Amino acid sequence: MAKNIALLIEYDGSRYDGWQRQAGTDNTIQGKLERVLEKMTGVFQEVDGSGRTDAGVHARGQTANVRLNTDMTEEEICRYLNTYLPEDIRVLKAAAVPERFHSRLWAREKTYTYWLDMSEKSPVFRRKYVYALGESLNVEHMDRAAQFLVGTHDFGSFCTGKSKKKSTVRTLKSIEILAHGTLLEIRVNGDGFLHNMVRIITGTLIEVGQGKRDAGSMENLLAACDRRRAGFTAPARGLFLTKVMYDKEIFAGYGAGEGQFYFL
């Protein structure tokens, strides 16, 4: 009997065309996972991710699930995947979950983290994981602007590729801006995110920090629902999907434990 397996995954997205399997390329995270699982079971196995990270975006805590007809234990599945996956993709944990569990549909909250460097010349070995901005920002003004975005709003100004059939209303639970010397960490937590939403929020906050726009302008920007009114889209390399959170009760009696997957 097939069992539903949740996977906690980290990856360096630098050389990939994003998470989602695509017809024009075999160089995606989802595609790499499915190829190894097909090698393991002898049949194609569709992997469902909690969300689609774009080309160049990284993950420390992507969650996915796959239904497998195998006698292998979760530990053996995890070990097999890590043996044959590329070195820039790693499965941190595999655990049996309820049959109805879906990593995207059951997700309650997600946290993304964006890193940028304000130093004049960023260290060479940060270049794939940090946006080397190269100038100082007014973090206090950025934080004040960010608080206007917290709550339930129409984020039509902060997304690309809007569909008229899909709502652009989302709820942001918090935005934290933390300075670590010249490194700036922007941590955004919410119930869901639109295409490029975190990168556009980041680009807009950077422009506030540069003095190009006022912190109080966020209210009008939200009301406009016009992508042209917001800031630039920050580069993909600074963005990480940090964690995806689920209700703890749904995992009761299963192998996914605290400190492995993320729970509310």
Accessible surface in RSA format (square Angstrom, percent):
REM  Atomic radii and reference values for relative SASA: ProtOr
REM  Chains: A
REM  Algorithm: Lee & Richards
REM  Probe-radius: 1.40
REM  Slices: 20
REM RES _ NUM      All-atoms   Total-Side   Main-Chain    Non-polar    All polar
REM                ABS   REL    ABS   REL    ABS   REL    ABS   REL    ABS   REL
RES MET A   1   207.51 107.5 145.25  96.1  62.26 148.2 118.71 100.9  88.80 117.7
RES ALA A   2    43.38  39.9  33.39  51.5   9.99  22.7  33.39  47.0   9.99  26.5
RES LYS A   3    57.39  28.0  53.82  33.0   3.58   8.5  38.40  34.6  18.99  20.2
RES ASN A   4     2.94   2.0   0.04   0.0   2.90   7.0   0.04   0.1   2.90   2.8
RES ILE A   5     0.00   0.0   0.00   0.0   0.00   0.0   0.00   0.0   0.00   0.0
RES ALA A   6     0.10   0.1   0.10   0.2   0.00   0.0   0.10   0.1   0.00   0.0
RES LEU A   7     0.14   0.1   0.14   0.1   0.00   0.0   0.14   0.1   0.00   0.0
RES LEU A   8     7.62   4.2   7.62   5.4   0.00   0.0   7.62   5.3   0.00   0.0
RES ILE A   9     0.00   0.0   0.00   0.0   0.00   0.0   0.00   0.0   0.00   0.0
RES GLU A  10    52.80  30.3  52.54  39.8   0.25   0.6  11.15  21.6  41.65  34.0
RES TYR A  11    10.42   4.9   1.02   0.6   9.41  24.5   6.19   4.7   4.23   5.2
RES ASP A  12    28.51  20.0  24.00  23.9   4.51  10.7  16.73  39.4  11.79  11.8
RES GLY A  13     1.87   2.3   0.00   N/A   1.87   2.3   1.83   5.0   0.03   0.1
RES SER A  14    46.40  39.2  16.45  22.0  29.95  69.0  19.85  42.3  26.55  37.2
RES ARG A  15   131.19  55.1 111.49  56.8  19.70  46.9  68.63  93.8  62.56  37.9
RES TYR A  16     5.45   2.5   0.80   0.5   4.65  12.1   1.06   0.8   4.39   5.4
RES ASP A  17    58.58  41.0  52.66  52.4   5.91  14.0  10.13  23.9  48.44  48.3
RES GLY A  18     5.30   6.5   0.00   N/A   5.30   6.5   5.27  14.5   0.03   0.1
RES TRP A  19     6.11   2.5   5.96   2.9   0.15   0.4   0.79   0.4   5.33   8.6
RES GLN A  20    69.43  38.8  68.15  49.8   1.29   3.1  13.90  29.6  55.53  42.1
RES ARG A  21    99.41  41.7  87.70  44.7  11.71  27.9  42.31  57.8  57.10  34.6
RES GLN A  22    78.01  43.6  64.46  47.1  13.56  32.3  28.07  59.7  49.94  37.9
RES ALA A  23   121.08 111.3  69.30 107.0  51.77 117.8  81.67 115.0  39.41 104.4
RES GLY A  24    81.02  99.9   0.00   N/A  81.02  99.9  42.72 117.2  38.30  85.8
RES THR A  25    38.05  27.1  21.60  21.9  16.45  39.2  26.96  36.2  11.08  16.8
RES ASP A  26    93.88  65.8  85.69  85.3   8.19  19.4  25.60  60.2  68.28  68.1
RES ASN A  27    34.80  24.0  34.80  33.6   0.00   0.0  14.59  35.1  20.21  19.5
RES THR A  28     0.75   0.5   0.75   0.8   0.00   0.0   0.00   0.0   0.75   1.1
RES ILE A  29     1.00   0.6   1.00   0.7   0.00   0.0   1.00   0.7   0.00   0.0
RES GLN A  30    15.06   8.4  15.06  11.0   0.00   0.0   0.00   0.0  15.06  11.4
RES GLY A  31     6.31   7.8   0.00   N/A   6.31   7.8   4.83  13.3   1.48   3.3
RES LYS A  32    42.92  20.9  42.16  25.9   0.76   1.8   7.08   6.4  35.84  38.2
RES LEU A  33     0.00   0.0   0.00   0.0   0.00   0.0   0.00   0.0   0.00   0.0
RES GLU A  34     4.88   2.8   4.63   3.5   0.24   0.6   3.55   6.9   1.33   1.1
RES ARG A  35   113.78  47.8 108.11  55.1   5.67  13.5  68.63  93.8  45.15  27.4
RES VAL A  36    13.39   8.8  12.45  11.3   0.95   2.3  13.39  11.6   0.00   0.0
RES LEU A  37     0.03   0.0   0.03   0.0   0.00   0.0   0.03   0.0   0.00   0.0
RES GLU A  38    75.03  43.1  73.28  55.4   1.75   4.2  14.14  27.4  60.89  49.7
RES LYS A  39   128.12  62.5  95.85  58.8  32.27  76.8  55.47  49.9  72.65  77.4
RES MET A  40    29.94  15.5   1.82   1.2  28.12  67.0   2.92   2.5  27.02  35.8
RES THR A  41    38.41  27.3   4.26   4.3  34.15  81.4  12.45  16.7  25.95  39.2
RES GLY A  42    61.42  75.7   0.00   N/A  61.42  75.7  32.74  89.8  28.68  64.2
RES VAL A  43    89.53  58.9  86.23  78.1   3.30   8.0  89.53  77.8   0.00   0.0
RES PHE A  44   109.40  54.7  88.21  54.6  21.19  55.1  88.21  53.5  21.19  60.7
RES GLN A  45    14.53   8.1  13.20   9.6   1.33   3.2   1.33   2.8  13.20  10.0
RES GLU A  46    96.58  55.4  83.81  63.4  12.76  30.4  15.92  30.8  80.66  65.9
RES VAL A  47     0.00   0.0   0.00   0.0   0.00   0.0   0.00   0.0   0.00   0.0
RES ASP A  48    36.85  25.8  34.27  34.1   2.58   6.1   3.65   8.6  33.20  33.1
RES GLY A  49    11.81  14.6   0.00   N/A  11.81  14.6   0.57   1.6  11.24  25.2
RES SER A  50     0.03   0.0   0.00   0.0   0.03   0.1   0.00   0.0   0.03   0.0
RES GLY A  51     9.86  12.2   0.00   N/A   9.86  12.2   9.85  27.0   0.01   0.0
RES ARG A  52   169.81  71.3 145.82  74.3  24.00  57.1  42.02  57.4 127.80  77.5
RES THR A  53     6.58   4.7   0.57   0.6   6.02  14.3   3.46   4.7   3.12   4.7
RES ASP A  54    41.81  29.3  35.52  35.3   6.29  14.9  14.79  34.8  27.01  26.9
RES ALA A  55    55.01  50.6  44.83  69.2  10.18  23.1  44.99  63.4  10.02  26.5
RES GLY A  56    15.21  18.8   0.00   N/A  15.21  18.8  13.77  37.8   1.44   3.2
RES VAL A  57     4.13   2.7   2.53   2.3   1.59   3.8   2.53   2.2   1.59   4.3
RES HIS A  58     1.16   0.6   1.16   0.8   0.00   0.0   1.16   1.2   0.00   0.0
RES ALA A  59     3.13   2.9   0.00   0.0   3.13   7.1   0.00   0.0   3.13   8.3
RES ARG A  60   130.25  54.7 125.98  64.2   4.28  10.2  34.95  47.8  95.31  57.8
RES GLY A  61     0.00   0.0   0.00   N/A   0.00   0.0   0.00   0.0   0.00   0.0
RES GLN A  62     0.00   0.0   0.00   0.0   0.00   0.0   0.00   0.0   0.00   0.0
RES THR A  63     0.27   0.2   0.27   0.3   0.00   0.0   0.22   0.3   0.05   0.1
RES ALA A  64     0.00   0.0   0.00   0.0   0.00   0.0   0.00   0.0   0.00   0.0
RES ASN A  65     0.01   0.0   0.00   0.0   0.01   0.0   0.00   0.0   0.01   0.0
RES VAL A  66     1.56   1.0   0.43   0.4   1.13   2.7   1.56   1.4   0.00   0.0
RES ARG A  67    87.71  36.8  75.72  38.6  11.99  28.5  42.94  58.7  44.77  27.1
RES LEU A  68     0.00   0.0   0.00   0.0   0.00   0.0   0.00   0.0   0.00   0.0
RES ASN A  69   108.78  75.0  89.64  86.6  19.13  46.1  21.73  52.3  87.05  84.1
RES THR A  70    25.96  18.5   9.72   9.9  16.24  38.7  11.78  15.8  14.18  21.4
RES ASP A  71   151.20 105.9 120.97 120.4  30.23  71.5  41.83  98.4 109.37 109.1
RES MET A  72    48.93  25.3  47.06  31.1   1.87   4.4  36.61  31.1  12.32  16.3
RES THR A  73    64.16  45.6  61.98  62.8   2.18   5.2  61.26  82.3   2.90   4.4
RES GLU A  74    39.60  22.7  39.29  29.7   0.31   0.7   2.93   5.7  36.67  29.9
RES GLU A  75   104.24  59.8  97.67  73.9   6.57  15.6  56.37 109.0  47.87  39.1
RES GLU A  76    72.76  41.8  70.57  53.4   2.19   5.2  17.82  34.5  54.94  44.9
RES ILE A  77     0.02   0.0   0.02   0.0   0.00   0.0   0.02   0.0   0.00   0.0
RES CYS A  78    19.97  15.1  19.97  22.3   0.00   0.0   5.22  13.2  14.75  15.9
RES ARG A  79   148.88  62.5 142.39  72.6   6.49  15.5  69.07  94.4  79.81  48.4
RES TYR A  80    48.73  22.7  43.86  25.0   4.87  12.7  40.96  30.8   7.77   9.6
RES LEU A  81     0.00   0.0   0.00   0.0   0.00   0.0   0.00   0.0   0.00   0.0
RES ASN A  82    56.99  39.3  35.17  34.0  21.82  52.5  22.49  54.1  34.51  33.4
RES THR A  83    90.97  64.7  58.54  59.3  32.43  77.3  49.27  66.2  41.69  63.0
RES TYR A  84   109.48  51.1  85.16  48.5  24.32  63.3  46.22  34.7  63.26  78.0
RES LEU A  85    13.02   7.3   0.22   0.2  12.80  32.2   0.27   0.2  12.75  34.3
RES PRO A  86    34.56  25.2  20.93  19.1  13.62  49.5  33.63  27.8   0.93   5.8
RES GLU A  87   181.15 104.0 138.94 105.1  42.21 100.5  63.94 123.7 117.21  95.7
RES ASP A  88    28.15  19.7  18.69  18.6   9.45  22.4  20.01  47.1   8.13   8.1
RES ILE A  89     5.80   3.3   0.00   0.0   5.80  14.0   0.59   0.4   5.21  14.1
RES ARG A  90   130.74  54.9 130.44  66.5   0.30   0.7  32.46  44.4  98.28  59.6
RES VAL A  91     2.12   1.4   0.00   0.0   2.12   5.1   0.00   0.0   2.12   5.8
RES LEU A  92    62.64  34.9  35.94  25.7  26.70  67.1  37.13  26.1  25.51  68.6
RES LYS A  93    47.57  23.2  46.71  28.7   0.86   2.0  17.38  15.6  30.19  32.2
RES ALA A  94     4.21   3.9   0.00   0.0   4.21   9.6   0.00   0.0   4.21  11.2
RES ALA A  95     0.99   0.9   0.32   0.5   0.67   1.5   0.99   1.4   0.00   0.0
RES ALA A  96    24.15  22.2  24.15  37.3   0.00   0.0  24.15  34.0   0.00   0.0
RES VAL A  97     5.76   3.8   0.00   0.0   5.76  13.9   0.00   0.0   5.76  15.6
RES PRO A  98    22.45  16.4  22.13  20.2   0.32   1.2  22.45  18.5   0.00   0.0
RES GLU A  99    95.41  54.8  86.80  65.7   8.61  20.5  58.93 114.0  36.48  29.8
RES ARG A 100   180.65  75.8 165.30  84.3  15.35  36.5  73.08  99.9 107.57  65.2
RES PHE A 101     0.20   0.1   0.20   0.1   0.00   0.0   0.20   0.1   0.00   0.0
RES HIS A 102    33.90  18.5  33.90  23.6   0.00   0.0  23.40  24.1  10.50  12.2
RES SER A 103     0.00   0.0   0.00   0.0   0.00   0.0   0.00   0.0   0.00   0.0
RES ARG A 104   130.84  54.9 121.55  62.0   9.29  22.1  38.38  52.5  92.46  56.0
RES LEU A 105   115.90  64.5  85.40  61.1  30.50  76.7  89.01  62.5  26.89  72.4
RES TRP A 106    58.48  23.5  46.69  22.6  11.79  27.7  38.08  20.3  20.40  33.1
RES ALA A 107    23.18  21.3   4.76   7.3  18.42  41.9   4.76   6.7  18.42  48.8
RES ARG A 108   113.47  47.6 106.11  54.1   7.36  17.5  30.98  42.3  82.49  50.0
RES GLU A 109    23.57  13.5  23.29  17.6   0.27   0.7   0.97   1.9  22.60  18.5
RES LYS A 110    25.00  12.2  25.00  15.3   0.00   0.0   7.06   6.4  17.94  19.1
RES THR A 111     4.76   3.4   4.76   4.8   0.00   0.0   2.75   3.7   2.01   3.0
RES TYR A 112    20.04   9.4  20.04  11.4   0.00   0.0   5.78   4.3  14.26  17.6
RES THR A 113     7.29   5.2   7.29   7.4   0.00   0.0   5.09   6.8   2.20   3.3
RES TYR A 114     0.00   0.0   0.00   0.0   0.00   0.0   0.00   0.0   0.00   0.0
RES TRP A 115    54.29  21.8  54.29  26.3   0.00   0.0  50.95  27.2   3.34   5.4
RES LEU A 116     0.00   0.0   0.00   0.0   0.00   0.0   0.00   0.0   0.00   0.0
RES ASP A 117     0.11   0.1   0.05   0.1   0.06   0.1   0.05   0.1   0.06   0.1
RES MET A 118    26.20  13.6  19.34  12.8   6.86  16.3  19.17  16.3   7.03   9.3
RES SER A 119    27.28  23.1  20.07  26.8   7.21  16.6  25.35  54.0   1.93   2.7
RES GLU A 120   169.03  97.0 140.87 106.6  28.16  67.0  54.80 106.0 114.23  93.3
RES LYS A 121   172.86  84.3 154.86  95.0  18.01  42.9  98.75  88.9  74.11  78.9
RES SER A 122    16.51  14.0   5.92   7.9  10.59  24.4   5.22  11.1  11.29  15.8
RES PRO A 123    65.09  47.4  53.39  48.7  11.69  42.5  64.65  53.4   0.44   2.7
RES VAL A 124    88.72  58.4  81.68  73.9   7.04  17.0  85.12  74.0   3.60   9.8
RES PHE A 125   181.15  90.6 163.04 101.0  18.11  47.1 165.52 100.4  15.64  44.8
RES ARG A 126    79.07  33.2  77.53  39.5   1.54   3.7  21.70  29.7  57.38  34.8
RES ARG A 127   136.39  57.3 129.96  66.2   6.43  15.3  55.35  75.6  81.04  49.1
RES LYS A 128    90.31  44.1  86.00  52.8   4.31  10.3  47.02  42.3  43.29  46.1
RES TYR A 129    69.66  32.5  69.22  39.4   0.44   1.2  51.60  38.8  18.07  22.3
RES VAL A 130    11.53   7.6  10.78   9.8   0.75   1.8  10.78   9.4   0.75   2.0
RES TYR A 131    35.23  16.4  35.23  20.0   0.00   0.0  11.18   8.4  24.04  29.6
RES ALA A 132    51.28  47.1  33.14  51.1  18.14  41.3  33.37  47.0  17.91  47.4
RES LEU A 133    27.82  15.5   8.06   5.8  19.76  49.7   8.50   6.0  19.31  52.0
RES GLY A 134    33.94  41.9   0.00   N/A  33.94  41.9  11.02  30.2  22.92  51.3
RES GLU A 135    76.36  43.8  69.83  52.8   6.53  15.5  30.20  58.4  46.16  37.7
RES SER A 136    95.69  80.9  76.76 102.4  18.94  43.6  39.64  84.4  56.05  78.5
RES LEU A 137    17.44   9.7   0.00   0.0  17.44  43.8   3.05   2.1  14.39  38.7
RES ASN A 138    62.36  43.0  52.07  50.3  10.29  24.8  21.29  51.2  41.08  39.7
RES VAL A 139    39.83  26.2  36.23  32.8   3.60   8.7  36.23  31.5   3.60   9.8
RES GLU A 140   137.67  79.0 127.48  96.4  10.19  24.3  47.65  92.2  90.02  73.5
RES HIS A 141    77.62  42.4  77.62  54.0   0.00   0.0  39.45  40.7  38.17  44.4
RES MET A 142     0.00   0.0   0.00   0.0   0.00   0.0   0.00   0.0   0.00   0.0
RES ASP A 143    58.13  40.7  58.13  57.9   0.00   0.0  11.31  26.6  46.82  46.7
RES ARG A 144   129.82  54.5 124.36  63.4   5.45  13.0  59.68  81.6  70.13  42.5
RES ALA A 145     0.00   0.0   0.00   0.0   0.00   0.0   0.00   0.0   0.00   0.0
RES ALA A 146     0.00   0.0   0.00   0.0   0.00   0.0   0.00   0.0   0.00   0.0
RES GLN A 147    87.54  48.9  73.72  53.9  13.81  32.9  46.62  99.2  40.92  31.0
RES PHE A 148    63.60  31.8  52.70  32.6  10.90  28.4  58.16  35.3   5.45  15.6
RES LEU A 149     0.06   0.0   0.06   0.0   0.00   0.0   0.06   0.0   0.00   0.0
RES VAL A 150    46.09  30.3  32.86  29.8  13.23  31.9  32.86  28.6  13.23  35.9
RES GLY A 151    24.51  30.2   0.00   N/A  24.51  30.2  24.51  67.3   0.00   0.0
RES THR A 152    86.67  61.6  61.79  62.6  24.87  59.3  44.91  60.3  41.76  63.1
RES HIS A 153    52.26  28.6  44.55  31.0   7.71  19.7  39.02  40.2  13.24  15.4
RES ASP A 154    55.77  39.1  48.01  47.8   7.77  18.4  18.38  43.3  37.39  37.3
RES PHE A 155     0.00   0.0   0.00   0.0   0.00   0.0   0.00   0.0   0.00   0.0
RES GLY A 156     0.26   0.3   0.00   N/A   0.26   0.3   0.26   0.7   0.00   0.0
RES SER A 157     0.00   0.0   0.00   0.0   0.00   0.0   0.00   0.0   0.00   0.0
RES PHE A 158     0.00   0.0   0.00   0.0   0.00   0.0   0.00   0.0   0.00   0.0
RES CYS A 159     3.81   2.9   2.42   2.7   1.39   3.3   0.61   1.5   3.20   3.4
RES THR A 160    39.95  28.4  34.16  34.6   5.79  13.8  37.82  50.8   2.13   3.2
RES GLY A 161    77.44  95.5   0.00   N/A  77.44  95.5  40.80 112.0  36.63  82.0
RES LYS A 162   105.09  51.3  69.81  42.8  35.28  84.0  48.03  43.2  57.05  60.8
RES SER A 163    46.24  39.1  33.08  44.1  13.16  30.3  26.58  56.6  19.66  27.5
RES LYS A 164   217.61 106.2 174.61 107.1  43.01 102.4 126.79 114.1  90.82  96.7
RES LYS A 165   199.61  97.4 161.05  98.8  38.56  91.8 111.44 100.3  88.17  93.9
RES LYS A 166   156.26  76.2 144.24  88.5  12.02  28.6  91.90  82.7  64.36  68.6
RES SER A 167    70.88  59.9  50.35  67.2  20.53  47.3  52.99 112.8  17.88  25.1
RES THR A 168    17.98  12.8  15.26  15.5   2.73   6.5   6.91   9.3  11.08  16.7
RES VAL A 169    69.52  45.7  60.20  54.5   9.32  22.5  60.20  52.3   9.32  25.3
RES ARG A 170    59.74  25.1  57.40  29.3   2.34   5.6  11.06  15.1  48.69  29.5
RES THR A 171    29.88  21.3  29.88  30.3   0.00   0.0  18.54  24.9  11.34  17.1
RES LEU A 172     1.18   0.7   0.00   0.0   1.18   3.0   0.00   0.0   1.18   3.2
RES LYS A 173    94.94  46.3  72.38  44.4  22.56  53.7  54.76  49.3  40.18  42.8
RES SER A 174    41.06  34.7  39.23  52.4   1.83   4.2  29.85  63.6  11.21  15.7
RES ILE A 175     5.91   3.4   0.00   0.0   5.91  14.2   0.00   0.0   5.91  16.0
RES GLU A 176    71.86  41.3  68.57  51.9   3.30   7.8  24.25  46.9  47.61  38.9
RES ILE A 177    17.60  10.0   0.00   0.0  17.60  42.4   0.00   0.0  17.60  47.8
RES LEU A 178    58.91  32.8  56.57  40.5   2.33   5.9  58.91  41.4   0.00   0.0
RES ALA A 179    63.40  58.3  32.63  50.4  30.77  70.0  32.63  46.0  30.77  81.5
RES HIS A 180    87.01  47.6  69.53  48.3  17.48  44.7  57.16  58.9  29.84  34.7
RES GLY A 181    69.21  85.4   0.00   N/A  69.21  85.4  45.10 123.8  24.11  54.0
RES THR A 182    65.27  46.4  60.80  61.6   4.47  10.6  51.93  69.8  13.34  20.2
RES LEU A 183    28.59  15.9  28.48  20.4   0.11   0.3  28.48  20.0   0.11   0.3
RES LEU A 184     0.00   0.0   0.00   0.0   0.00   0.0   0.00   0.0   0.00   0.0
RES GLU A 185    10.97   6.3  10.97   8.3   0.00   0.0   0.00   0.0  10.97   9.0
RES ILE A 186     0.00   0.0   0.00   0.0   0.00   0.0   0.00   0.0   0.00   0.0
RES ARG A 187    78.53  33.0  77.85  39.7   0.68   1.6  18.06  24.7  60.47  36.6
RES VAL A 188     0.00   0.0   0.00   0.0   0.00   0.0   0.00   0.0   0.00   0.0
RES ASN A 189    18.17  12.5  18.14  17.5   0.02   0.1  10.38  25.0   7.78   7.5
RES GLY A 190     0.00   0.0   0.00   N/A   0.00   0.0   0.00   0.0   0.00   0.0
RES ASP A 191    68.13  47.7  47.00  46.8  21.13  50.0  17.30  40.7  50.83  50.7
RES GLY A 192    12.66  15.6   0.00   N/A  12.66  15.6  12.66  34.7   0.00   0.0
RES PHE A 193    39.08  19.6   9.17   5.7  29.91  77.8   9.17   5.6  29.91  85.6
RES LEU A 194    25.73  14.3  15.42  11.0  10.31  25.9  19.26  13.5   6.47  17.4
RES HIS A 195    98.65  53.9  83.28  57.9  15.37  39.3  75.03  77.3  23.62  27.5
RES ASN A 196    27.45  18.9  17.61  17.0   9.84  23.7   5.01  12.0  22.44  21.7
RES MET A 197     1.07   0.6   0.05   0.0   1.01   2.4   0.05   0.0   1.01   1.3
RES VAL A 198     5.58   3.7   3.74   3.4   1.84   4.4   3.74   3.3   1.84   5.0
RES ARG A 199    36.32  15.3  36.21  18.5   0.11   0.3   1.86   2.5  34.46  20.9
RES ILE A 200     0.00   0.0   0.00   0.0   0.00   0.0   0.00   0.0   0.00   0.0
RES ILE A 201     0.00   0.0   0.00   0.0   0.00   0.0   0.00   0.0   0.00   0.0
RES THR A 202     0.00   0.0   0.00   0.0   0.00   0.0   0.00   0.0   0.00   0.0
RES GLY A 203     0.00   0.0   0.00   N/A   0.00   0.0   0.00   0.0   0.00   0.0
RES THR A 204     0.00   0.0   0.00   0.0   0.00   0.0   0.00   0.0   0.00   0.0
RES LEU A 205     0.00   0.0   0.00   0.0   0.00   0.0   0.00   0.0   0.00   0.0
RES ILE A 206     0.00   0.0   0.00   0.0   0.00   0.0   0.00   0.0   0.00   0.0
RES GLU A 207    27.45  15.8  27.45  20.8   0.00   0.0   2.58   5.0  24.88  20.3
RES VAL A 208     2.27   1.5   0.98   0.9   1.29   3.1   0.98   0.8   1.29   3.5
RES GLY A 209     7.37   9.1   0.00   N/A   7.37   9.1   0.00   0.0   7.37  16.5
RES GLN A 210    49.01  27.4  14.85  10.9  34.16  81.3   9.51  20.2  39.50  30.0
RES GLY A 211    64.85  80.0   0.00   N/A  64.85  80.0  31.25  85.8  33.60  75.3
RES LYS A 212   149.57  73.0 110.89  68.0  38.68  92.1  74.64  67.2  74.93  79.8
RES ARG A 213    56.83  23.9  44.08  22.5  12.75  30.4  20.01  27.4  36.82  22.3
RES ASP A 214   111.53  78.1 104.92 104.4   6.61  15.6  24.28  57.1  87.25  87.0
RES ALA A 215     4.20   3.9   0.31   0.5   3.88   8.8   0.31   0.4   3.88  10.3
RES GLY A 216    35.11  43.3   0.00   N/A  35.11  43.3  23.60  64.8  11.51  25.8
RES SER A 217    35.99  30.4  29.40  39.2   6.59  15.2  33.71  71.8   2.29   3.2
RES MET A 218     0.00   0.0   0.00   0.0   0.00   0.0   0.00   0.0   0.00   0.0
RES GLU A 219   107.15  61.5  99.85  75.5   7.30  17.4  26.35  51.0  80.80  66.0
RES ASN A 220   101.68  70.1  98.50  95.2   3.17   7.6  13.77  33.1  87.90  85.0
RES LEU A 221     5.63   3.1   4.46   3.2   1.17   2.9   5.27   3.7   0.36   1.0
RES LEU A 222    15.55   8.7  13.00   9.3   2.54   6.4  13.27   9.3   2.28   6.1
RES ALA A 223    84.27  77.5  49.35  76.2  34.92  79.4  61.73  86.9  22.53  59.7
RES ALA A 224    34.24  31.5   3.64   5.6  30.60  69.6  15.75  22.2  18.50  49.0
RES CYS A 225    42.09  31.8  32.44  36.2   9.65  22.7  18.08  45.8  24.01  25.9
RES ASP A 226    35.51  24.9  31.91  31.8   3.60   8.5  13.15  31.0  22.36  22.3
RES ARG A 227    60.72  25.5  57.91  29.5   2.81   6.7  36.42  49.8  24.30  14.7
RES ARG A 228   210.95  88.6 176.94  90.2  34.02  81.0  84.85 116.0 126.10  76.4
RES ARG A 229   123.64  51.9 112.11  57.1  11.53  27.5  35.46  48.5  88.17  53.4
RES ALA A 230    11.12  10.2   0.00   0.0  11.12  25.3   0.00   0.0  11.12  29.5
RES GLY A 231     3.25   4.0   0.00   N/A   3.25   4.0   2.49   6.8   0.76   1.7
RES PHE A 232    72.73  36.4  63.08  39.1   9.65  25.1  71.30  43.2   1.44   4.1
RES THR A 233    42.16  30.0  24.52  24.9  17.64  42.0  18.19  24.4  23.98  36.2
RES ALA A 234     0.00   0.0   0.00   0.0   0.00   0.0   0.00   0.0   0.00   0.0
RES PRO A 235    30.75  22.4  24.43  22.3   6.32  23.0  30.75  25.4   0.00   0.0
RES ALA A 236    15.89  14.6  12.17  18.8   3.72   8.5  12.17  17.1   3.72   9.8
RES ARG A 237    92.74  38.9  90.54  46.2   2.21   5.3  24.40  33.3  68.35  41.4
RES GLY A 238     0.00   0.0   0.00   N/A   0.00   0.0   0.00   0.0   0.00   0.0
RES LEU A 239    10.62   5.9  10.62   7.6   0.00   0.0  10.62   7.5   0.00   0.0
RES PHE A 240    14.93   7.5  14.93   9.3   0.00   0.0  14.93   9.1   0.00   0.0
RES LEU A 241     0.15   0.1   0.15   0.1   0.00   0.0   0.15   0.1   0.00   0.0
RES THR A 242    33.21  23.6  32.59  33.0   0.62   1.5  32.15  43.2   1.05   1.6
RES LYS A 243    68.52  33.4  68.52  42.0   0.00   0.0  16.59  14.9  51.93  55.3
RES VAL A 244     0.31   0.2   0.00   0.0   0.31   0.8   0.00   0.0   0.31   0.8
RES MET A 245    16.06   8.3  16.06  10.6   0.00   0.0   2.25   1.9  13.80  18.3
RES TYR A 246     0.28   0.1   0.28   0.2   0.00   0.0   0.28   0.2   0.00   0.0
RES ASP A 247    43.41  30.4  42.36  42.2   1.05   2.5   7.47  17.6  35.94  35.8
RES LYS A 248   106.18  51.8 103.10  63.3   3.08   7.3  61.07  55.0  45.11  48.1
RES GLU A 249   136.85  78.6 121.84  92.2  15.02  35.8  71.85 139.0  65.01  53.1
RES ILE A 250    47.66  27.1  34.76  25.9  12.90  31.1  43.73  31.5   3.92  10.6
RES PHE A 251     6.57   3.3   2.95   1.8   3.62   9.4   3.33   2.0   3.24   9.3
RES ALA A 252    75.83  69.7  51.99  80.2  23.84  54.2  62.92  88.6  12.91  34.2
RES GLY A 253    88.74 109.4   0.00   N/A  88.74 109.4  42.84 117.6  45.90 102.8
RES TYR A 254   100.89  47.1  75.97  43.2  24.91  64.8  45.68  34.3  55.21  68.1
RES GLY A 255    41.86  51.6   0.00   N/A  41.86  51.6  29.08  79.8  12.78  28.6
RES ALA A 256     8.42   7.7   0.00   0.0   8.42  19.2   0.00   0.0   8.42  22.3
RES GLY A 257    27.16  33.5   0.00   N/A  27.16  33.5  27.16  74.5   0.00   0.0
RES GLU A 258   115.08  66.1  88.17  66.7  26.91  64.1  54.20 104.8  60.88  49.7
RES GLY A 259    74.96  92.4   0.00   N/A  74.96  92.4  41.10 112.8  33.86  75.8
RES GLN A 260    66.77  37.3  61.03  44.6   5.74  13.7  19.77  42.1  47.00  35.6
RES PHE A 261     1.82   0.9   0.79   0.5   1.02   2.7   0.80   0.5   1.01   2.9
RES TYR A 262    73.75  34.4  72.11  41.0   1.64   4.3  39.71  29.8  34.05  42.0
RES PHE A 263    24.89  12.5   3.14   1.9  21.75  56.6   3.14   1.9  21.75  62.3
RES LEU A 264    87.72  48.9  36.06  25.8  51.66 129.9  67.53  47.4  20.19  54.3
END  Absolute sums over single chains surface
CHAIN  1 A    12660.6       9851.4       2809.3       6323.9       6336.8
END  Absolute sums over all chains
TOTAL         12660.6       9851.4       2809.3       6323.9       6336.8
